Amino acid sequence: MYLAGTIIFGGGPVYVVGPGWVSSRDFLGLAIIQAFPGPNFNFAVYLGALVLQRSRFPTIFDAFLGFLGIFFPGVTLGVAVQNFWRVLRRKRWVVDLLRGVNAIAVGLVFMAVYRLWEISYLTPEASRGHSLAIEPWWVVVAAVTYAESA
């Protein structure tokens, strides 16, 4: 699956460490934080503690500010929209719309997998790659995956 790695670029080290916002040493905290649920939110709290590390305030206060900054907007929106959603989710057109969005998402995932399947994958024996269509097992796997997700 060499091709899959060619379309992915960036990430934290490029966008955070590269410009000098956080040192490489401080960014290593991400390795620990990713063991917990919600690594990006936890990393924001960790960065909140780092930002004012040399201030007269305790770092727990700074971490709490980072916590508020990352969680407060989402929680506020969630609480505000909840009453509207309770009414809207019973409407027939909303149910149909969400089913359509689900079908589109399944189709997009299937097309991405199919595109990678169609192009090929690289092996040490075949450096130029070979088509997965040669091996019928992959057709069965793709078909069953599609059928189960629809």
ABEGO torsion letter per residue (X at the ends): XAAAAAABBEEAAAAAAAAGABBAAAAAAAAAAAABBGAAAAAAAAAAAAAAAABABBAAAAAAAAAAAAAAAAAAAAAAAAAAAAAAAABAAAAAAAAAAAAAAAAAAAAAAAAAAAAEBBBAABAAEBBAAABAAAAAAAAAAAAAAX
